[in-house]
Amino acid sequence: MKREVPLFATAVIGLFMILSFFVPHQLVSVPADFLLQCVVIVVAFGYVLGGANALRVNIDLIAKKAPNWQYKIVLLLGLLMMVIVGAVEGRGFQAPGTRFTWLYNQLYVPMQATMFALLAFFIASAAFRAFRIRTVEAGFLAVAALLVMIGRVPIGNWVTGWMADLPPALRWMQLPNVEEWIMNVPQNAAKRAILMGAALGVMATGLRVILGIERSYLSGED
Amino acid sequence: MGEVELPASGMGRARSSTFAALVAVLVSAGGGRAQTPPIGPPAPPTQLEVEDTPNDAGRSIRTHWTLSSDDAPGRTAVTLYYLERSESPTGPWTAVDSGGPATSEKDDATVKRGREYFYRVEASGPGGRSISNTSAPVAARSEWFNSTRWSVLGATVLFFAFVLFFLASAHAGKSLFVRRIPGIDAIEEAIGRATEMGRPVLYIPGIQDIDDIQTIASLVILESVARLTAKYETAIVVPVTYPIPFAIAEEMVKSGYTHSGHPDQYDPHSVRFVSPEQFAYVAAVAGIMTRDRPAAHIFMGSFFAESLLLAETGFSTGAIQVAGTANVHQLPFFVVACDYTLIGEELYAASAYLSREPRLLGSLKGADLMKITAIVLILLGCIFETFNQHWFRAMMKTQ
């Protein structure tokens, strides 16, 4: 029963949600909307579990004086501070001008921006490795990337702008046109192929879960 | 503007009349206020048509009308259209929506299912208001089938049939061939390396919640990965973004250790709830990478801007990295920074591939057959469109 009930519930609700995609009638859509809203309640309980885990893991590490345990104190203080300030503020804790919002905007947002800014440096280092031409395929990649990059900035237009005077049959050689072709034809074709494969993978995974073929998420004994 | 002083003599009066006439002509030529005719109300909107919005649960009524003839670019006679509704053709009328100039359609989503309504449209401007004809009564009704989704239903039924056929084949003992996927094979290699180095394995199940199917696929793979780490007696660390995936990830890792016969090795601290905030999560995971130095990083699931931040940080630590995602825009970053990358559908195939269970492999074969069907349909579509036959595309169109 420990496994059969969840499997049955998954199958029934899964098939019902598929049905709601095709049947808009209120007898189907209203319960389907209700089920989706129930997710919010489940998620709320999940946050309690998550918060408890964050406290347990980090308190244990502090107690054991694990390497870098001092950082865990900062983490716990930050966690508790935001929870307490939010609770004191009450319902409108996210409104502009509250202490919670101030802490979020003055502490978290700058730190978030700092992390995001690192991306520029990581892109440079990754691009350096990606464009090293070691094989023929890597050569194609580098040439295509170079054409796209130059074609998308004003200098690309400037370098090949004189080609606008050429006969129409030769104007495709202008870098912005080449860039547009690379992005619209080979790039789009590859992207759509990946997306279609992924969509079928989504269907297969969903079907495996609904039919109870994939049941590892139930854990426990067979 | 300085005032013009006119002489008081008779001659001067004659001159002043001429001057006044000249000013009047100039003002008139310049479109001055003195000559502007009074503005009346705009012409009313016409041909108001209403219909029950098709293929819905009876939640809205669609209206459209022909614009007032005074509503044209550059003209200001119409500033707003009000859509008004009543349960009687004689009113009282309630404005349910409004729109600026050039608005010729609105969906009223505030109706009660099954109740009849009348509509009219009011064009409003500086000169007043004018009202369209009153519509025929209309009621919103629930429909039993969304007629724009026939093609999707057909594809779904076909897909179910394919999968069930291969499941039956697997049950009958027929062996199913699945091509080698180097990226998935590399997972065991990475865990083996971590074991040799005596360092943990870091598993990142993407940054999306459980409503993203990639997260579900990733958590299913996690169970197989946990089995391997249990088998090799290697620690695993799983930082998670959202609480529901966290709870499931805990179950998955526990399940992996139980199924591999090493339940005692399961560490309750191995799965950690971090934060749903994207960059807070990145900071935490980058910290784990640089401080704990896991020897293998496995990224499986849905990733966004953090993909390169994580993968490059991982690369700098020298760990072996295996990634898999169906987010097309993040694939290049993983390809560059990781040793192996599962592309799109390979992510969804990983759990079946790792478990080698015939029933799971059957669903993969079903997806492959569906892929062949999709290719055939695409080719047919190209051929029909080439010969100016558009019925096939229209049949496949969906919303």
Contacts between the chains, C-beta under 8 A, distances in Angstrom:
chain1	res1	chain2	res2	distance
A	18	B	156	7.2
A	21	B	146	7.8
A	21	B	149	7.1
A	21	B	152	7.6
A	22	B	145	6.3
A	22	B	146	5.8
A	22	B	149	5.5
A	22	B	152	7.6
A	22	B	153	5.6
A	23	B	144	6.1
A	23	B	145	6.2
A	23	B	146	7.3
A	24	B	55	5.9
A	24	B	56	5.2
A	24	B	57	4.6
A	24	B	142	6.7
A	24	B	143	5.5
A	24	B	144	7.9
A	24	B	145	7.8
A	24	B	146	5.4
A	25	B	57	6.2
A	25	B	142	4.4
A	25	B	143	6.4
A	25	B	144	5.1
A	26	B	57	4.8
A	26	B	58	6.4
A	26	B	113	6.7
A	26	B	142	4.8
A	27	B	142	7.7
A	29	B	57	4.2
A	29	B	142	7.9
A	30	B	57	7.5
A	39	B	211	7.3
A	42	B	244	6.7
A	43	B	209	7.7
A	43	B	242	7.7
A	43	B	243	6.4
A	43	B	244	6.0
A	45	B	243	8.0
A	46	B	242	7.3
A	46	B	243	3.0
A	46	B	244	4.6
A	46	B	246	7.0
A	46	B	247	5.9
A	47	B	243	4.8
A	48	B	243	7.9
A	49	B	243	5.8
A	49	B	246	6.8
A	49	B	247	5.6
A	49	B	273	7.5
A	50	B	242	7.8
A	50	B	243	3.8
A	50	B	246	5.2
A	50	B	247	8.0
A	50	B	273	3.6
A	51	B	273	7.4
A	53	B	246	6.7
A	53	B	271	7.6
A	53	B	272	6.6
A	53	B	273	4.5
A	54	B	272	7.3
A	54	B	273	5.3
A	54	B	274	7.6
A	56	B	268	8.0
A	56	B	269	7.8
A	57	B	269	5.0
A	57	B	272	5.5
A	60	B	269	6.6
A	67	B	291	6.9
A	68	B	291	5.6
A	71	B	287	7.4
A	108	B	277	7.4
A	108	B	280	7.4
A	111	B	279	7.4
A	111	B	280	7.9
A	111	B	283	7.4
A	112	B	277	7.2
A	112	B	278	7.8
A	112	B	279	4.3
A	112	B	280	7.3
A	115	B	279	3.9
A	115	B	282	5.4
A	115	B	283	5.7
A	115	B	309	7.0
A	116	B	279	6.0
A	116	B	305	6.9
A	118	B	309	6.1
A	119	B	305	6.4
A	119	B	308	6.3
A	119	B	309	5.9
A	122	B	308	5.0
A	122	B	309	5.9
A	122	B	312	4.1
A	122	B	313	7.9
A	123	B	308	6.4
A	125	B	312	6.3
A	126	B	308	6.0
A	126	B	311	7.9
A	126	B	312	5.9
A	126	B	333	6.5
A	126	B	336	4.6
A	126	B	337	5.6
A	127	B	336	7.7
A	129	B	336	6.0
A	129	B	337	7.9
A	130	B	332	7.6
A	130	B	335	7.9
A	130	B	336	4.4
A	191	B	328	5.2
A	194	B	326	7.5
A	194	B	328	5.5
A	194	B	331	7.3
A	194	B	343	6.1
A	194	B	344	4.2
A	194	B	345	7.9
A	195	B	326	7.9
A	195	B	328	6.3
A	195	B	344	7.2
A	196	B	371	7.4
A	196	B	374	6.2
A	197	B	344	4.7
A	197	B	345	3.7
A	197	B	371	6.7
A	198	B	326	3.8
A	198	B	344	3.9
A	198	B	345	5.4
A	198	B	347	7.6
A	198	B	348	7.2
A	200	B	159	7.6
A	200	B	345	6.3
A	200	B	367	4.5
A	200	B	370	5.4
A	200	B	371	5.8
A	200	B	374	7.5
A	201	B	217	7.5
A	201	B	326	7.0
A	201	B	344	6.8
A	201	B	345	3.9
A	201	B	347	6.7
A	201	B	348	2.9
A	201	B	349	6.6
A	201	B	367	6.4
A	202	B	213	4.7
A	202	B	326	7.7
A	202	B	348	6.7
A	203	B	156	7.6
A	203	B	159	5.7
A	203	B	367	7.1
A	203	B	370	7.6
A	204	B	163	7.0
A	204	B	348	6.0
A	204	B	349	8.0
A	204	B	363	4.7
A	204	B	364	6.7
A	204	B	366	6.6
A	204	B	367	4.3
A	205	B	213	5.8
A	205	B	216	6.4
A	205	B	217	5.2
A	205	B	220	7.6
A	205	B	348	4.9
A	206	B	213	6.4
A	207	B	159	7.4
A	207	B	160	6.8
A	207	B	163	5.6
A	207	B	363	6.3
A	207	B	366	8.0
A	208	B	352	7.8
A	208	B	360	6.5
A	208	B	363	5.1
A	209	B	216	6.9
A	211	B	163	8.0
A	211	B	167	8.0
A	213	B	167	7.2
A	213	B	359	4.9
A	213	B	360	6.1
A	213	B	362	7.9
A	213	B	363	6.5
A	214	B	220	6.0
A	214	B	351	6.8
A	214	B	360	6.6
A	216	B	220	5.7
A	216	B	223	4.2
A	216	B	224	7.9
A	216	B	252	6.7
A	216	B	255	6.1
A	216	B	351	7.4
A	216	B	355	8.0
A	217	B	216	7.7
A	217	B	219	6.6
A	217	B	220	6.7
A	217	B	223	7.7
A	217	B	248	5.9
A	217	B	251	6.8
A	217	B	252	6.7
A	218	B	251	7.8
A	218	B	255	7.9
A	219	B	251	3.9
A	219	B	252	6.9
A	219	B	254	5.9
A	219	B	255	3.9
A	219	B	258	7.5
A	220	B	255	6.9
A	220	B	258	7.3
A	221	B	258	7.3
